[in-house]
Amino acid sequence: MEICKNKNIKICVAGLGIIGGSICLSLKRAQYEVFGWNRSQLPREYALNNGVIDGVAEDFENYDVVFVALPPEATVDFILNNRFKNGAVVADICGIKKPIEAAVCAEQRGFHYVGTHPMAGKEVSGIESACADLFDNASMVIAKNAETHTASLETVRTLTKEMGFKYIVECSAETHDKKIAYTSQLAHIVSNAYVKDEDLDCCLGFTGGSFQDMTRIAGVDENMWASLYLGNAENVSGKISSLINSLHEIKSAIDANDKNKLVEILAEGRKLFETSKKITQSADISVVKLK
């Protein structure tokens, strides 16, 4: 499928929330025609009436590419219980990859599955918050394995570039879930735990950038994120344990009034952060800069 030479391929996005809607808008910005589907009616109507989609999808066998922008359980249900065009690319955008890949790849299918995870978002949700430039300069993670269809992988790479992403990061589903437990899921857990403090009340006037950074993602949808945490439970639990150990180390130095130890601990964190601000490749992680 020569997508870069053919803007006439039929694309469907299933799930018209902020990410699904932004996929639609970014592809429309790139001159693709995009159809959308959603379980509930209001997002479908909003998307159609506001030019987010070109039409409402009804038969998924009509499409060459289907992006599935649904929560984990709904994603598996959608992919396993719908019919797609033979040879179509079906790409989910879930924040966990291993359970989705395992369910879809458990048997041979007529379509080609590619697992993706756009590393972009907002602290708000809903189709009304979707925008064409959400993915500009962001990274798209593509989880692949030995059975990933080569031409379908290239299709997803091309569409990723067209959507405005700056980087493509390719790795296994296992590597994705381990990394995302730290870079995304732990951060959301910490933010949610951080606001459960008696001093949250009446703190207006005492807050600056650090407070805003720490609390910005505390209000995300609990149902979706609970599913993500449980779908990646082993990795998430391990990262929580590691954080607890680090916090305990800092607390112990404070309780002991040991400034030298506290400075040592804080300096270690600062140095680790400073050395981490670079793109690295490994045997299982490939990073390609698109622009």
C-alpha positions, 0 to 999 in steps of 0.5 A, spaced: 500 500 500 503 506 497 500 511 502 505 516 501 503 516 493 495 515 495 491 520 499 485 516 497 486 510 502 480 509 506 481 511 514 477 510 520 478 512 527 474 508 532 473 512 538 472 519 538 475 522 544 481 527 545 486 522 542 481 519 536 479 526 534 486 529 534 488 523 529 482 524 525 484 532 525 491 531 524 490 526 518 485 531 515 490 536 515 494 532 511 489 531 506 486 524 508 479 523 508 477 520 515 471 517 517 469 516 525 465 511 529 464 512 537 459 507 541 455 513 544 452 518 539 454 525 542 461 525 540 459 522 533 455 528 532 460 533 534 465 530 530 461 530 524 458 537 525 464 540 527 469 537 521 473 532 525 470 527 521 468 526 513 463 521 515 460 516 520 463 509 519 458 503 519 461 497 516 469 496 518 470 492 512 470 498 507 477 501 510 484 500 509 486 503 515 483 502 522 485 506 528 482 503 535 482 509 540 478 505 545 480 503 553 484 497 553 478 492 554 474 495 549 479 495 544 480 488 545 473 487 544 472 491 538 478 488 534 476 481 536 468 482 534 468 486 528 470 484 521 475 488 517 477 488 510 482 482 508 489 485 509 487 492 512 491 495 517 488 495 524 492 499 529 490 500 536 493 506 540 492 503 548 497 505 553 499 498 554 501 494 549 502 486 551 495 484 553 492 487 546 498 484 542 497 477 546 489 477 545 489 479 537 495 475 535 493 469 539 490 466 532 491 468 525 487 473 522 485 476 515 487 483 517 494 486 520 495 488 527 500 494 529 500 496 536 501 504 537 502 509 543 502 516 541 506 520 547 501 526 547 495 528 550 492 533 555 489 533 562 482 534 559 478 529 555 473 529 550 472 530 542 471 537 544 478 538 546 481 534 540 486 538 535 490 537 529 497 539 532 496 535 538 502 530 535 506 535 533 513 534 535 511 528 539 513 521 539 509 515 536 511 508 540 510 502 535 510 496 538 512 490 534 514 483 534 517 478 529 510 477 526 508 484 524 507 485 517 512 489 514 508 493 509 503 494 514 508 497 519 511 502 513 504 504 512 503 506 520 510 509 519 508 513 514 501 516 517 505 517 523 509 522 519 503 525 516 500 526 523 506 531 525 510 526 530 517 528 530 520 521 533 518 514 531 520 509 537 520 502 535 520 496 541 517 490 543 510 490 547 514 488 553 519 494 553 513 499 551 509 496 558 516 497 562 518 503 560 511 506 560 510 504 567 515 509 569 514 515 564 506 515 564 503 511 569 507 512 575 507 519 574 499 519 574 499 515 580 503 520 584 499 526 582 493 522 584 496 521 591 499 527 592 493 531 592 490 527 597 493 531 603 489 536 608 493 542 605 490 541 599 484 545 601 485 553 601 492 552 598 490 558 593 495 563 593 500 558 595 501 555 589 506 556 583 509 552 577 511 546 581 504 545 584 501 545 577 506 540 574 505 535 580 497 536 580 496 537 572 494 530 571 490 528 578 484 529 575 484 524 569 479 519 568 479 513 573 476 508 570 480 508 564 487 509 568 485 503 573 484 499 567 491 501 564 494 500 571 491 493 572 493 491 565 500 493 566 500 491 574 507 487 575 511 493 572 507 498 575 507 495 582 515 494 581 515 502 580 511 504 586 516 500 590 522 503 587 519 510 589 517 508 596 524 506 597 527 512 594 522 517 598 523 513 605 531 514 604 529 521 603 525 521 609 530 517 613 535 523 612 530 528 614 528 525 620 535 524 622 537 531 621 543 529 616 544 534 611 550 531 608 546 525 607 540 529 604 545 533 600 548 526 597 541 523 596 539 529 592 545 530 588 544 523 586 537 525 583 539 531 580 545 528 576 541 522 574 536 527 571 541 531 567 544 525 564 538 522 562 536 528 557 538 525 551 535 520 546 538 513 546 538 507 542 538 499 545 538 492 542 530 493 543 529 500 542 530 504 535 528 511 535 527 515 528 527 522 528 522 524 522 523 532 522 
